Amino acid sequence: MNIHEYQAKELLAKYGVPVPAGYPAMSVEEAVEAAKKLPGPLWVVKSQIHAGGRGKGRFKELGPEGKGGVRLARSIDEVREHAQEMLGKTLVTVQTGPAGKKVQRLYITDGVDIEKEFYLALLVDRESGRVAIVASTEGGVEIEKVAHETPEKIATINVDPATRLMPHHGREVAAALGLTGDLAKQAGKVLAKLYETFLGTDASQIEINPLAITGTGELMVLDAKVGFDSNADFRHPDLEQLRDLAEEEPMEIEASKYDLSYIKLDGSIGCMVNGAGLAMATMDIIKLEGGEPANFLDVGGGANKEKVTAAFKIILSDPAVKGILVNIFGGIMRCDIIAEGIVAAAREVDLKVPLVVRLEGTNVQQGKDILASSGLPIIPANDLGDAARKIVAEVKEAVPA
């Protein structure tokens, strides 16, 4: 689960992380009232969407010459003007794609005199199974660009879970950022608070870009992106209220109700697979055969008939789907259960697109018999390569180039 910047900063502030004063706003009048609560004379009006690159983004309604989603205001009237231009408009950034995202919330903060910007993040290093600290002197820039063009400017420090964060980690981060004296001490304190937040909320990512030195010589978090490990949701019911469903893909929301791992993609071939690794392999082979997957969908190892039916209906709710490939390797998951779910869902939604099914494993023959006797136009496949070739061919025939 991801949250908005203003929510992230409120959460960080609870753990003692230094952030500028600011208030969220859902309307133009709320934005004006928020600005009045702050001293000024400089305010920052920030669009709140779950995507980066807001400052360099552009609003569709304002044309290619329109201002970005993060703006400075030097008067209350200017705050009002920016809020009117942002709220309800569609912001397009490098991370939203051409469709963009509708801005329904703003964040009004104090303007800060910035002397220097840095990048600092805490992430889960899957390879080492440790929390990784990523630091760079190149703050205010997309870290992907820095990694590509000047990777030597990025320092990565792993934290041993047995000892947790130690003073030397703070000194290493300060050295990586070129900080000395009091600023080095501040870096250690900020890092300690961020690490405490990371563990205390079961975060999967805390990204600070930028972490800035202000004109008064303080280190301050000016922008924050925080995401949480959904597997730990049960431990944090208080964080559930931070979820903004308007920022999430409707089909992904529906999938979460059935504990399905679903991610919408841009292709035309819907995929239903059991197991994340097999799902990735299925998408790779579809692309190898010249097709494009419309989604990642892992029904898991212990799905029942109802879960499979729900997964099938979610795939078909995507108008971009022109064909479906079901690839099941039955271990814990029985092929006959999958087959029953496929038949039930296909009948319920009145299937109109080609469907290729590859089954292997436990009760595979029973599963194939159920599909064969269903009376539905289901295309069987012998293996994954055969399945990919068949569904790509069916989709290309249905949608001529």
C-alpha positions as CSV (number, residue, x, y, z in Angstrom):
1,M,0.0,0.0,0.0
2,N,1.2,3.5,-0.9
3,I,0.2,6.7,0.7
4,H,0.2,10.4,-0.2
5,E,3.1,12.7,0.5
6,Y,1.2,14.6,3.2
7,Q,0.3,11.4,4.9
8,A,3.9,10.2,4.8
9,K,5.1,13.4,6.3
10,E,2.5,13.3,9.1
11,L,3.7,9.7,9.8
12,L,7.4,10.6,9.8
13,A,6.7,13.6,12.1
14,K,5.2,11.3,14.7
15,Y,8.5,9.5,14.8
16,G,10.4,12.7,15.2
17,V,11.6,13.2,11.6
18,P,12.0,16.9,10.7
19,V,9.5,18.0,8.1
20,P,8.1,21.5,7.1
21,A,4.7,22.5,8.4
22,G,1.9,21.8,6.0
23,Y,-1.8,21.0,5.7
24,P,-3.8,18.9,3.2
25,A,-6.6,20.5,1.2
26,M,-9.5,18.9,-0.7
27,S,-10.9,22.1,-2.1
28,V,-9.7,25.6,-3.2
29,E,-11.1,27.1,0.0
30,E,-9.3,24.5,2.2
31,A,-6.1,25.4,0.3
32,V,-6.5,29.1,1.1
33,E,-7.3,28.4,4.7
34,A,-4.2,26.1,5.0
35,A,-2.0,28.8,3.6
36,K,-3.4,31.3,6.2
37,K,-2.3,28.9,9.0
38,L,1.3,29.1,7.7
39,P,3.6,32.1,8.2
40,G,4.6,32.7,4.6
41,P,5.6,34.8,2.7
42,L,6.4,31.7,0.5
43,W,4.2,28.7,0.2
44,V,4.4,25.5,-1.9
45,V,1.3,24.1,-3.5
46,K,1.7,20.4,-4.2
47,S,-0.5,18.0,-6.2
48,Q,-1.1,14.8,-4.3
49,I,-1.1,11.7,-6.5
50,H,0.6,8.3,-6.2
51,A,3.3,9.0,-8.7
52,G,6.6,10.8,-8.9
53,G,7.8,13.5,-11.2
54,R,4.9,15.9,-10.2
55,G,7.0,19.0,-10.5
56,K,8.0,18.3,-14.0
57,G,4.5,17.0,-14.9
58,R,1.9,18.8,-17.0
59,F,-1.9,19.0,-16.7
60,K,-3.7,17.7,-19.7
61,E,-6.3,20.5,-19.5
62,L,-3.7,23.3,-19.5
63,G,-1.9,22.1,-22.6
64,P,1.8,21.4,-23.2
65,E,2.8,24.8,-21.9
66,G,0.9,24.4,-18.6
67,K,2.7,24.6,-15.2
68,G,3.7,21.5,-13.3
69,G,2.1,19.9,-10.3
70,V,4.3,21.5,-7.7
71,R,4.4,25.3,-7.6
72,L,5.6,28.2,-5.5
73,A,3.2,30.9,-4.3
74,R,4.1,34.3,-3.0
75,S,0.7,35.4,-1.9
76,I,-2.6,33.9,-0.7
77,D,-4.2,34.9,-4.1
78,E,-1.5,32.9,-5.9
79,V,-2.2,29.9,-3.7
80,R,-5.9,30.2,-4.7
81,E,-5.0,30.5,-8.4
82,H,-2.7,27.4,-8.3
83,A,-5.4,25.4,-6.4
84,Q,-8.0,26.3,-9.0
85,E,-5.7,25.2,-11.8
86,M,-4.8,21.9,-10.1
87,L,-7.8,20.4,-8.4
88,G,-9.9,18.2,-10.6
89,K,-7.4,18.3,-13.4
90,T,-5.4,15.4,-14.9
91,L,-1.7,15.4,-14.1
92,V,0.6,13.6,-16.5
93,T,4.1,12.6,-15.2
94,V,6.8,10.2,-16.3
95,Q,5.4,7.7,-13.8
96,T,1.6,8.0,-14.6
97,G,1.9,7.3,-18.3
98,P,-0.1,9.3,-20.9
99,A,-3.4,8.7,-19.1
100,G,-2.3,10.7,-16.1
101,K,-4.0,10.9,-12.7
102,K,-6.8,13.2,-11.5
103,V,-5.7,15.5,-8.7
104,Q,-8.2,15.4,-5.9
105,R,-6.0,16.5,-3.0
106,L,-3.4,19.2,-2.5
107,Y,-0.7,19.8,0.1
108,I,0.1,23.3,1.2
109,T,3.5,23.7,2.9
110,D,5.9,26.3,4.2
111,G,8.4,27.4,1.6
112,V,11.9,26.5,2.6
113,D,15.2,28.2,1.8
114,I,17.3,25.4,0.3
115,E,21.1,25.4,0.2
116,K,21.7,21.8,-0.8
117,E,19.6,18.7,-1.7
118,F,20.3,15.0,-1.1
119,Y,18.6,11.7,-1.8
120,L,18.1,9.2,1.1
121,A,16.0,6.0,1.1
122,L,15.5,2.9,3.1
123,L,14.5,-0.2,1.2
124,V,14.3,-4.0,1.6
125,D,17.2,-5.7,-0.1
126,R,15.6,-8.9,-1.2
127,E,19.0,-10.5,-2.1
128,S,20.5,-10.0,1.4
129,G,17.3,-10.0,3.4
130,R,18.4,-6.8,5.0
131,V,17.3,-3.2,5.1
132,A,19.4,-1.2,2.7
133,I,20.2,2.5,3.1
134,V,20.6,4.3,-0.3
135,A,22.2,7.7,-0.2
136,S,23.3,10.1,-2.9
137,T,24.5,13.7,-3.2
138,E,22.2,14.1,-6.2
139,G,19.0,15.1,-4.5
140,G,16.0,16.4,-6.4
141,V,16.8,14.2,-9.4
142,E,15.2,10.8,-10.3
143,I,17.4,8.2,-8.7
144,E,17.0,6.0,-11.8
145,K,18.7,8.7,-13.9
146,V,21.5,9.0,-11.4
147,A,22.0,5.2,-11.3
148,H,22.2,5.2,-15.1
149,E,24.4,8.2,-15.7
150,T,26.6,8.6,-12.5
151,P,26.2,5.3,-10.4
152,E,29.4,6.2,-8.5
153,K,27.3,8.9,-6.7
154,I,25.1,6.4,-5.1
155,A,26.1,4.7,-1.8
156,T,24.3,1.6,-0.5
157,I,24.7,0.4,3.1
158,N,23.1,-2.8,4.4
159,V,21.9,-3.0,8.0
160,D,22.4,-6.3,9.9
161,P,19.1,-7.3,11.4
162,A,20.9,-8.8,14.4
163,T,22.5,-5.5,15.4
164,R,20.0,-3.1,13.7
165,L,21.0,0.4,13.1
166,M,24.3,1.4,14.7
167,P,26.1,4.8,15.0
168,H,28.6,3.8,12.3
169,H,25.7,3.7,9.8
170,G,25.0,7.3,10.4
171,R,28.6,8.2,10.0
172,E,28.7,6.3,6.7
173,V,25.6,8.1,5.4
174,A,27.1,11.5,6.4
175,A,30.3,10.7,4.6
176,A,28.4,9.6,1.5
177,L,26.6,12.9,1.5
178,G,29.7,14.9,2.3
179,L,28.4,16.2,5.6
180,T,30.6,17.1,8.5
181,G,30.3,18.6,12.0
182,D,26.8,19.4,13.2
183,L,25.2,18.4,9.9
184,A,26.8,14.9,10.1
185,K,25.3,14.6,13.6
186,Q,21.9,15.6,12.3
187,A,22.2,13.1,9.5
188,G,22.7,10.3,12.0
189,K,19.7,11.4,14.0
190,V,17.4,11.7,10.9
191,L,18.6,8.3,9.8
192,A,17.8,6.7,13.2
193,K,14.3,8.2,13.1
194,L,13.7,6.9,9.6
195,Y,14.9,3.5,10.5
196,E,12.6,3.5,13.6
197,T,9.7,4.5,11.3
198,F,10.6,1.7,8.8
199,L,10.6,-1.0,11.4
200,G,7.6,0.4,13.3
201,T,5.3,0.5,10.4
202,D,6.6,-2.6,8.4
203,A,7.4,-0.3,5.5
204,S,8.7,-1.7,2.3
205,Q,10.1,1.7,1.2
206,I,10.8,5.1,2.6
207,E,12.2,7.5,0.0
208,I,13.3,11.0,0.8
209,N,13.9,13.1,-2.2
210,P,15.0,15.7,-1.4
211,L,16.5,15.7,2.1
212,A,17.7,19.3,2.2
213,I,20.0,21.6,4.1
214,T,17.9,24.7,4.9
215,G,19.2,28.3,5.1
216,T,19.2,27.9,8.9
217,G,21.6,24.9,8.7
218,E,19.0,22.2,9.4
219,L,18.5,18.9,7.7
220,M,14.8,18.6,6.7
221,V,12.7,16.2,4.7
222,L,11.0,18.1,1.9
223,D,9.4,15.2,0.0
224,A,8.6,11.7,1.1
225,K,7.3,8.6,-0.5
226,V,6.3,5.7,1.8
227,G,5.0,2.2,0.9
228,F,4.1,-0.6,3.2
229,D,4.4,-4.4,3.1
230,S,0.8,-5.6,2.6
231,N,1.7,-8.9,4.3
232,A,1.9,-7.0,7.5
233,D,-1.4,-5.1,7.2
234,F,-3.0,-7.1,10.0
235,R,-0.5,-5.6,12.4
236,H,-1.3,-2.0,11.4
237,P,-5.1,-1.4,11.3
238,D,-4.4,2.3,12.0
239,L,-2.6,2.6,8.6
240,E,-5.5,1.2,6.7
241,Q,-7.3,4.5,7.0
242,L,-4.5,6.1,4.9
243,R,-5.4,4.1,1.9
244,D,-6.8,6.2,-1.0
245,L,-8.8,3.9,-3.2
246,A,-9.2,6.6,-5.9
247,E,-5.5,6.3,-6.6
248,E,-5.6,2.5,-7.2
249,E,-6.7,0.5,-10.2
250,P,-10.3,-0.6,-9.7
251,M,-9.5,-4.2,-10.8
252,E,-6.6,-4.3,-8.4
253,I,-8.9,-3.2,-5.6
254,E,-11.4,-5.9,-6.5
255,A,-8.6,-8.5,-6.6
256,S,-7.5,-7.6,-3.1
257,K,-10.9,-8.5,-1.8
258,Y,-10.2,-12.1,-2.8
259,D,-6.5,-12.1,-1.8
260,L,-5.4,-12.3,-5.4
261,S,-2.1,-10.8,-6.6
262,Y,-3.2,-8.7,-9.6
263,I,-1.4,-6.0,-11.5
264,K,-2.9,-4.4,-14.6
265,L,-0.6,-4.1,-17.6
266,D,-1.0,-2.6,-21.1
267,G,-1.4,-5.7,-23.3
268,S,-4.3,-7.6,-24.7
269,I,-3.8,-11.2,-23.4
270,G,-5.2,-11.8,-19.9
271,C,-3.2,-14.2,-17.8
272,M,-4.4,-16.4,-14.9
273,V,-1.5,-18.4,-13.3
274,N,-0.8,-20.0,-9.9
275,G,2.6,-18.9,-8.5
276,A,4.4,-15.6,-9.0
277,G,7.4,-17.2,-10.8
278,L,5.2,-19.2,-13.2
279,A,3.2,-16.0,-13.8
280,M,6.4,-14.1,-14.8
281,A,7.5,-16.9,-17.0
282,T,4.1,-17.0,-18.7
283,M,4.2,-13.3,-19.4
284,D,7.8,-13.7,-20.8
285,I,6.8,-16.4,-23.2
286,I,3.7,-14.5,-24.4
287,K,6.1,-11.6,-25.3
288,L,8.5,-14.1,-26.9
289,E,5.7,-15.3,-29.2
290,G,4.8,-11.7,-30.2
291,G,2.0,-10.9,-27.8
292,E,1.6,-8.6,-24.8
293,P,0.2,-9.6,-21.4
294,A,-2.7,-7.5,-20.1
295,N,-2.1,-8.4,-16.5
296,F,-0.1,-10.2,-13.8
297,L,-2.5,-12.5,-11.9
298,D,-1.4,-15.1,-9.3
299,V,-4.3,-17.0,-7.8
300,G,-2.0,-18.6,-5.3
301,G,-1.4,-22.2,-4.3
302,G,-4.6,-22.9,-2.3
303,A,-7.4,-21.2,-4.4
304,N,-10.9,-22.6,-4.4
305,K,-13.5,-22.5,-7.0
306,E,-14.9,-19.2,-5.9
307,K,-11.5,-17.5,-5.9
308,V,-10.8,-18.8,-9.4
309,T,-14.2,-17.6,-10.6
310,A,-13.5,-14.1,-9.2
311,A,-10.0,-14.0,-10.8
312,F,-11.5,-14.9,-14.2
313,K,-14.2,-12.3,-13.9
314,I,-11.6,-9.6,-13.0
315,I,-9.6,-10.4,-16.1
316,L,-12.6,-10.2,-18.3
317,S,-13.6,-6.8,-16.8
318,D,-10.7,-5.3,-18.6
319,P,-11.9,-4.1,-22.0
320,A,-8.4,-4.3,-23.4
321,V,-8.4,-8.1,-23.0
322,K,-8.9,-9.9,-26.3
323,G,-7.9,-13.4,-25.2
324,I,-7.1,-15.3,-22.1
325,L,-4.3,-17.8,-21.2
326,V,-4.8,-19.9,-18.1
327,N,-1.6,-21.7,-17.1
328,I,-1.9,-23.9,-14.0
329,F,0.7,-26.3,-12.5
330,G,-1.3,-28.3,-9.9
331,G,0.6,-29.0,-6.7
332,I,-1.4,-27.9,-3.8
333,M,-3.8,-26.4,-6.4
334,R,-5.8,-29.2,-8.0
335,C,-6.4,-28.9,-11.7
336,D,-10.1,-30.1,-11.4
337,I,-10.8,-27.2,-9.0
338,I,-9.3,-24.8,-11.5
339,A,-11.3,-26.3,-14.3
340,E,-14.6,-26.0,-12.4
341,G,-13.8,-22.4,-11.7
342,I,-13.0,-21.6,-15.3
343,V,-16.2,-23.2,-16.5
344,A,-18.3,-21.5,-13.9
345,A,-16.8,-18.1,-14.7
346,A,-17.0,-18.5,-18.5
347,R,-20.7,-19.3,-18.3
348,E,-21.5,-16.5,-15.8
349,V,-19.8,-13.8,-17.9
350,D,-20.8,-15.2,-21.3
351,L,-17.3,-15.6,-22.6
352,K,-16.7,-13.8,-26.0
353,V,-12.9,-13.9,-26.3
354,P,-10.6,-16.9,-27.1
355,L,-9.5,-19.0,-24.1
356,V,-6.5,-21.2,-24.1
357,V,-5.9,-23.5,-21.0
358,R,-2.8,-25.4,-20.1
359,L,-3.1,-27.7,-17.1
360,E,-0.5,-29.9,-15.5
361,G,-0.1,-31.7,-12.2
362,T,-2.6,-33.0,-9.6
363,N,-5.8,-34.3,-11.1
364,V,-4.8,-33.0,-14.5
365,Q,-6.9,-35.5,-16.5
366,Q,-10.0,-34.8,-14.4
367,G,-9.5,-31.1,-15.1
368,K,-9.1,-31.6,-18.8
369,D,-12.2,-33.8,-18.8
370,I,-14.2,-31.1,-17.1
371,L,-13.1,-28.5,-19.7
372,A,-13.7,-30.9,-22.6
373,S,-17.3,-31.8,-21.5
374,S,-18.3,-28.2,-20.7
375,G,-19.5,-27.4,-24.2
376,L,-17.5,-24.2,-24.1
377,P,-15.0,-23.2,-26.9
378,I,-11.9,-23.8,-24.7
379,I,-8.7,-24.4,-26.5
380,P,-6.4,-27.0,-24.7
381,A,-2.6,-26.7,-24.8
382,N,0.0,-29.4,-24.2
383,D,2.7,-27.1,-22.6
384,L,3.4,-23.5,-22.0
385,G,5.0,-22.8,-25.3
386,D,2.1,-24.4,-27.1
387,A,-0.3,-22.3,-25.0
388,A,1.5,-19.0,-25.8
389,R,1.6,-19.7,-29.5
390,K,-2.1,-20.6,-29.6
391,I,-3.4,-17.5,-27.6
392,V,-1.2,-15.1,-29.6
393,A,-2.4,-16.5,-32.8
394,E,-6.1,-16.4,-31.7
395,V,-5.8,-12.7,-30.6
396,K,-4.0,-11.7,-33.8
397,E,-6.8,-13.4,-35.8
398,A,-9.5,-11.7,-33.7
399,V,-7.8,-8.3,-34.0
400,P,-6.1,-7.9,-37.4
401,A,-3.1,-5.7,-37.7
